[in-house]
Amino acid sequence: MVFDPTLTEYDFGASHPMSPIRVDLTMRLAADLGVLDRLTMVKAPMADDDLVATVHDQALIDAVKLAGADPHGFEPAYGLGSDDNPVFRDMHHAAAHVVGSTVEACRQVRSGESLHSASICGGLHHAMPDRASGFCIYNDVAIGIRWLLDQGVEKVAYVDVDVHHGDGVEQIFYDDPRVLTISLHETGQALFPGTGFPSDCGGPGAEGSAVNVALPPGTADAGWLRAFHAVVPPLVREFAPEVLVTQHGCDSHRDDPLADLMLSVDGQRASYLALHDLAHEITGGRWVATGGGGYALVEVVPRAWTHLLAVLGGRPWEPDSPTPESWRAHVRDALGRTAPARMTDGRDPAYRDWGEGYDPAAWLDRSILATREEIFPRHGLDPLP
């Protein structure tokens, strides 16, 4: 677990949906449950400009520094200064610290010091080489993957379960056949960033390396897990990466205020277990996990990411267990809100396997089949059940 409390300096202000309180509450919950006791805690280093520049243009880096030096005098540019990406003092320092955290998580796994490693403040998957986007200043995930490639890793699989399309990571590696990017997200017909359709499948020489599952609004645990298992495991198995990198935005939850999927914490936990098992099956367990979106700050993010950390630590937490009274008291005293009493939403994350057949009248099944038909033949796989 790569973490430093000062990572919460990545803070767009009190009115912004992505409040760092979600990270603080996650760490408190994981600590109070004893989940952190099962993880080696590693401090997050600061990324230098050369590391950030492996993905981002120097003009963007210079603009981020300028904005952080004089937030009130900065004229909007490069995606900075918008409602999504307001500028704040020392912005470059905060964003580069997140980059350093994720690259250290990659280094831990690459060096063999850790089999699994987490950068819970990372997962800022929308940032593009030349601009900030969607609450993301620098794309720490892409920089981490680039670092792995530069260190000699031949193939990396990236799986993104955030409710929003992982557009930045996809675009950065769109022409690179060494990186398989898979994004499961609410369809761009209904949600930011408006991209991520099955036909977006990779550039020349890398066809089939970008995979998009565009899910209908309202998709819940059973449908989401059906889509996940119909697409992710067979493609990752065929691609055979050396390292699995994952992004765990938990804004797919039914209580999230910014999107329209209907997952439960139980369904999200099921995805963590599936990715853990896939890493052990395919990459010898080499797995780097990051955070991402998630804006139900009390109700969802702390429980979802604590489950993720417990899976990373090798001892998944029982869903029906209570949340600690000490944690609930902190939420009550600090925020005046009532925290969830249990680590579960009381849902059974069961799903019908794709191999049992599909319904062409169902939007979900048509979406799954569109992705399989676009991508699977490029990997020598049968798109039909």
C-alpha positions in Angstrom: 0.0 0.0 0.0 1.7 3.2 -1.2 0.3 6.1 0.8 1.2 9.3 2.4 -1.4 11.5 4.2 -0.3 14.5 2.2 -1.7 12.9 -1.0 -5.0 14.4 0.1 -3.5 17.8 -0.9 -5.0 16.9 -4.3 -8.0 19.0 -3.5 -10.2 21.0 -5.9 -12.1 22.7 -3.0 -15.1 22.2 -0.7 -17.7 22.4 -3.5 -16.0 19.9 -5.8 -17.4 16.3 -6.0 -14.0 14.7 -5.7 -13.3 15.6 -2.1 -10.2 14.0 -0.4 -12.4 13.2 2.6 -13.2 10.0 0.7 -9.5 8.9 1.0 -9.3 9.9 4.7 -12.5 7.9 5.5 -11.2 4.9 3.5 -7.9 4.9 5.4 -9.7 5.3 8.7 -12.1 2.4 8.0 -9.3 0.1 6.8 -7.2 0.9 9.8 -10.0 0.5 12.3 -10.9 -2.9 10.8 -7.3 -4.0 10.9 -7.0 -4.3 7.1 -4.0 -2.1 7.0 -2.2 -4.4 9.4 -2.0 -6.9 6.6 -0.3 -4.5 4.2 3.2 -3.2 4.1 2.8 0.6 4.1 5.2 2.4 1.8 5.5 6.2 1.5 4.7 7.8 -1.8 7.6 9.6 -3.4 7.3 12.7 -5.5 7.5 12.3 -9.3 10.0 14.6 -11.0 9.2 16.5 -14.2 11.1 13.9 -16.4 8.8 11.2 -15.2 5.6 13.2 -15.7 6.9 14.1 -19.2 7.1 10.5 -20.3 3.4 10.9 -21.0 2.5 14.7 -20.8 3.6 17.6 -22.9 5.9 20.1 -21.3 3.4 22.8 -22.1 0.8 21.2 -19.9 3.4 20.7 -17.1 4.4 24.3 -17.3 0.7 25.4 -17.2 0.0 23.3 -14.1 3.0 24.9 -12.4 1.9 28.3 -13.4 -1.7 27.7 -12.2 -0.5 26.4 -8.8 1.7 29.4 -8.3 -1.0 32.0 -9.0 -4.5 30.3 -9.0 -6.4 33.6 -9.0 -4.4 35.1 -11.9 -4.4 32.0 -14.1 -6.3 32.2 -17.4 -8.0 28.9 -18.3 -6.0 26.8 -20.6 -5.1 23.1 -21.3 -8.3 22.0 -19.5 -7.3 23.9 -16.4 -9.5 26.4 -14.8 -12.8 24.7 -15.7 -15.5 23.6 -13.4 -14.2 20.0 -13.6 -10.6 21.0 -13.1 -10.4 24.2 -11.0 -6.9 25.3 -10.2 -5.5 25.4 -6.7 -2.3 26.4 -5.0 0.7 24.0 -5.5 -1.4 22.0 -8.0 1.7 20.5 -9.7 3.1 19.3 -6.4 -0.1 17.5 -5.5 -0.6 16.0 -8.9 3.0 14.9 -9.2 2.7 13.3 -5.8 -0.1 11.1 -7.0 2.0 10.1 -10.0 4.9 9.2 -7.7 2.5 7.0 -5.7 1.3 5.0 -8.6 4.8 4.6 -10.2 6.1 3.4 -6.8 3.2 0.8 -6.7 4.4 -0.3 -10.2 8.0 -0.4 -9.0 7.1 -2.5 -6.0 5.5 -5.1 -8.3 8.1 -4.9 -11.0 11.0 -5.4 -8.5 9.3 -8.3 -6.7 9.2 -6.4 -3.4 5.4 -6.8 -3.4 3.2 -9.2 -5.3 0.3 -6.8 -5.2 0.5 -3.1 -4.7 -2.1 -0.3 -4.3 -2.1 3.4 -5.1 -5.5 4.3 -3.8 -5.2 8.0 -4.6 -4.3 7.2 -8.1 -6.5 6.2 -11.1 -6.7 9.6 -12.7 -7.5 8.1 -16.0 -9.0 11.0 -18.0 -5.9 13.2 -18.3 -4.6 13.5 -21.9 -1.0 14.2 -22.9 -1.8 17.8 -23.7 -4.6 18.6 -21.3 -6.3 18.0 -17.9 -9.8 16.4 -18.1 -12.5 15.0 -15.8 -10.9 15.8 -12.4 -7.6 14.4 -13.6 -4.5 16.7 -14.0 -1.8 14.1 -14.8 -2.6 10.6 -15.9 -0.7 8.6 -13.1 -2.0 5.3 -14.5 -0.6 5.8 -17.9 2.7 7.1 -16.5 2.9 4.0 -14.4 2.3 1.7 -17.4 4.8 3.6 -19.4 7.3 3.2 -16.6 6.7 -0.6 -16.6 7.3 -0.7 -20.4 10.5 1.3 -20.1 11.7 -1.1 -17.5 11.4 -4.0 -19.9 7.9 -5.3 -19.2 6.8 -6.6 -22.6 3.0 -6.6 -22.1 0.6 -4.9 -19.7 -3.1 -5.4 -19.4 -5.1 -2.5 -18.0 -8.7 -3.1 -16.8 -10.8 -0.1 -15.9 -14.1 -0.6 -13.9 -14.8 3.1 -13.3 -18.3 4.1 -14.5 -16.7 6.6 -16.9 -14.7 5.5 -19.9 -11.0 5.3 -19.3 -10.3 7.5 -22.3 -7.0 9.0 -21.3 -5.2 5.7 -20.8 -6.8 4.2 -23.9 -5.7 7.1 -26.1 -2.2 7.2 -24.8 -1.7 3.6 -25.7 -4.1 3.4 -28.6 -1.3 2.6 -31.1 0.8 0.4 -28.8 0.1 -3.4 -29.1 2.0 -4.0 -25.9 -0.8 -2.6 -23.8 -4.3 -4.1 -23.7 -6.8 -1.5 -22.3 -10.3 -2.8 -21.3 -12.9 -0.3 -20.0 -16.3 -1.3 -18.7 -18.4 1.9 -18.4 -21.8 3.5 -18.7 -22.3 4.2 -22.4 -20.9 7.4 -23.8 -24.4 8.1 -25.2 -25.4 9.0 -21.7 -22.3 10.0 -19.7 -19.0 11.9 -19.8 -16.7 11.7 -21.6 -19.0 10.6 -24.4 -16.5 8.0 -25.8 -15.7 4.3 -25.5 -17.7 2.4 -28.1 -16.9 -1.1 -29.3 -15.6 0.2 -32.7 -12.9 2.1 -30.8 -10.5 -0.8 -30.9 -6.9 0.4 -31.3 -4.8 2.2 -33.9 -2.9 0.8 -36.9 -0.8 -2.1 -35.9 -2.6 -2.3 -32.5 -6.1 -3.3 -33.6 -7.9 -5.2 -30.8 -5.7 -3.7 -28.1 -8.4 -1.2 -27.0 -11.6 -2.9 -25.7 -14.8 -1.0 -24.7 -17.9 -2.4 -23.1 -20.5 0.4 -23.2 -23.1 -0.5 -20.6 -26.8 0.7 -20.6 -27.8 3.1 -17.8 -29.3 1.1 -14.9 -27.1 -1.9 -15.3 -26.8 -3.6 -11.9 -24.6 -6.3 -10.3 -25.9 -9.2 -12.4 -25.7 -7.5 -15.7 -22.3 -5.8 -14.9 -20.7 -9.1 -13.8 -22.2 -10.8 -16.8 -20.5 -8.3 -19.1 -17.2 -8.4 -17.1 -16.9 -12.2 -17.2 -18.0 -12.3 -20.9 -15.1 -10.0 -22.0 -12.3 -9.5 -19.5 -11.0 -13.0 -18.5 -10.9 -14.5 -22.0 -9.1 -11.5 -23.5 -6.6 -11.2 -20.6 -5.9 -14.9 -20.8 -5.3 -14.7 -24.6 -3.1 -11.5 -24.3 -1.0 -13.1 -21.5 0.4 -9.9 -19.9 3.3 -9.8 -17.4 1.5 -7.3 -15.2 -2.1 -6.5 -14.5 -2.9 -2.8 -13.8 -6.5 -2.0 -12.7 -8.5 1.1 -12.0 -11.2 0.8 -9.4 -13.5 3.9 -9.6 -16.5 2.9 -7.5 -18.8 5.5 -9.1 -20.7 2.6 -10.6 -22.6 2.3 -7.4 -26.3 3.0 -7.3 -25.8 5.8 -4.8 -23.2 7.7 -6.8 -24.5 11.1 -7.6 -22.7 11.5 -11.0 -23.7 8.4 -13.0 -26.5 5.9 -13.6 -25.3 2.4 -13.0 -26.8 0.4 -10.2 -24.0 -1.7 -8.6 -23.8 -2.5 -5.0 -20.7 -2.7 -2.8 -21.1 -6.5 -3.0 -21.0 -6.4 -6.8 -17.9 -4.2 -6.7 -16.3 -6.5 -4.2 -17.0 -9.4 -6.6 -15.0 -7.6 -9.3 -12.0 -7.2 -7.0 -12.0 -10.9 -6.2 -12.3 -11.8 -9.9 -9.3 -9.5 -10.8 -7.3 -10.9 -8.0 -7.8 -14.4 -9.2 -7.1 -13.4 -12.8 -3.8 -11.9 -11.8 -2.8 -15.1 -10.0 -3.9 -17.1 -13.0 -2.2 -15.1 -15.7 0.6 -12.8 -14.3 1.9 -14.8 -11.4 0.0 -12.5 -9.1 1.7 -9.3 -10.3 -1.1 -6.8 -9.8 -1.1 -3.0 -9.4 -4.4 -1.5 -8.3 -5.4 2.2 -8.2 -8.5 4.1 -7.0 -10.4 6.4 -9.3 -13.8 8.0 -9.3 -16.4 7.7 -6.5 -18.5 10.5 -5.2 -20.7 8.9 -2.5 -18.1 10.0 -0.1 -19.4 8.3 3.1 -21.9 5.7 1.8 -19.7 3.9 -0.8 -16.1 4.8 -1.3 -14.7 3.9 2.1 -16.4 0.5 2.1 -15.6 -0.3 -1.5 -11.9 0.6 -1.3 -11.5 -1.1 2.1 -12.8 -4.3 0.4 -10.3 -3.7 -2.4 -7.4 -3.3 0.1 -8.5 -6.5 2.0 -8.4 -8.5 -1.2 -5.0 -7.0 -2.0 -3.8 -8.1 1.4 -4.8 -11.7 0.8 -7.7 -11.8 3.3 -11.0 -10.6 1.8 -13.3 -9.0 4.4 -16.6 -10.7 5.1 -19.3 -8.6 3.5 -21.8 -9.0 6.3 -19.4 -7.8 9.0 -20.2 -4.5 10.9 -18.3 -1.3 10.3 -16.4 -0.3 13.5 -18.2 2.0 16.0 -15.1 4.1 16.1 -15.3 4.8 12.4 -19.1 5.5 12.5 -18.5 7.9 15.5 -15.8 9.8 13.5 -18.2 10.2 10.6 -20.9 11.4 12.9 -18.6 13.8 14.8 -16.6 15.2 11.9 -19.4 15.3 9.2 -22.6 15.2 11.1 -23.7 12.2 8.9 -24.7 8.6 9.5 -22.2 6.1 8.2 -23.2 2.6 6.9 -23.5 0.1 9.7 -22.3 -2.9 7.7 -19.7 -3.6 5.0 -22.4 -5.0 2.7 -25.4 -3.6 0.8 -27.1 -7.0 1.4 -26.9 -8.1 -2.3 -26.0 -11.4 -3.7 -23.7 -10.7 -6.7 -24.8 -13.6 -8.8 -25.0 -13.4 -12.6 -25.8 -15.6 -15.6 -22.8 -16.7 -17.5 -22.5 -15.6 -21.1 -22.0 -19.2 -22.2 -25.6 -20.0 -21.2 -26.8 -17.9 -24.2 -27.7 -14.4 -24.9 -30.9 -12.4 -25.6 -30.7 -10.2 -28.7 -33.6 -8.2 -27.4 -31.7 -7.0 -24.3 -29.7 -3.8 -24.6 -27.1 -5.3 -22.2 -26.5 -8.4 -24.3 -26.4 -6.5 -27.5 -23.7 -4.3 -26.0 -21.7 -7.3 -24.8 -22.0 -9.0 -28.2 -20.9 -5.8 -30.0 -17.7 -5.8 -28.1 -17.1 -9.5 -28.5 -17.7 -9.3 -32.3 -15.4 -6.3 -32.7 -12.6 -7.6 -30.6 -12.6 -11.4 -30.1 -11.7 -12.4 -33.8 -8.7 -10.1 -33.6 -7.4 -12.3 -30.8 -8.4 -15.6 -32.4 -11.4 -16.0 -30.1 -15.0 -16.9 -31.0 -17.4 -14.0 -30.3 -20.4 -16.2 -29.9 -21.4 -18.1 -26.7 
